[in-house]
Amino acid sequence: LLKVLSCIDSILRSPRAPPLIFRPSKGPLQNYIKENGQGCGFEHLPLTIEMWADQLVALKDLHRSLRKLSLELLPWNTKDPLDNRESIRVEDLQLIVDAILEELEHKEKNSQTQSLQTLSAIVSHFQKLFDVNSLNGVYPRMNEVYTKLGEMTNAMRNLHELLELDSSAPPTVVVDTVGKLCDIINKNVTEQVQQLLGTQDIHSIINKLEEHECFFPPFQALIQDLLCLLEISNVDDILPAVQNLK
């Protein structure tokens, strides 16, 4: 038994042992050990071994957690080299961690590459849509598109308010409403012209206009001659001036 304890004690004193595990005891028990020539801390072995046993159990729990994480990140790697092994070493767990880290780095590199490809495709698509020949022209055209979009948005908002339409009404509804208003206005103008000329027929309107073109120039020349002859400047003064000549 003493030989076994001596071996364990030498392991505890080894540089490979975790720090602060071997601590010589103090008090009567240590004095008794020194008096009997036994200078090893055997009284600490049960606590140390118990702590190591807990750590070994914790290694199994850590392996279980890392295994779950590995299955989430590396679902194709279903084989576990530790499945048939009773004891688990720190090096084995480190292999799992290294594999996970390597996969994450690989995914990050692929993600960056895909991002660059996506950005390039977006820029090329913008150039095709808005007829931009060079990359230097992308930003100016973006600013132009943004300005035009703002103007259009303001115009549509004003039209919605003027036409008393709901703000969610699509542009097609706005266009249809404006078209109906134009039809109403044109119809009213046509009716007013018809009432003014006293006819409902478009051909009669044309005839009226032709008669006006034939009559008005000679009439205007006559009025101008009268104004000069009577030495007046106002048309309303022609009749009083002619009456005075009687």
Secondary structure, 3 states (H helix, E strand, C coil): CHHHHHHHHHHHHCCCCCCCCCCCCCCHHHHHHHHCCCCCCHHHHHHHHHHHHHHHHHHHHHHHHHHHHHHHHCCCCCCCCCCCCCCCCHHHHHHHHHHHHHHHHHHHHHHHHHHHHHHHHHHHHHHHHCCCCCHHHHHHHHHHHHHHHHHHHHHHHHHHHHCCCCCCCCHHHHHHHHHHHHHHHHHHHHHHHHHHHCCCCHHHHHHHHHHHHHHHHHHHHHHHHHHHHHCCCCHHHHHHHHHHHC
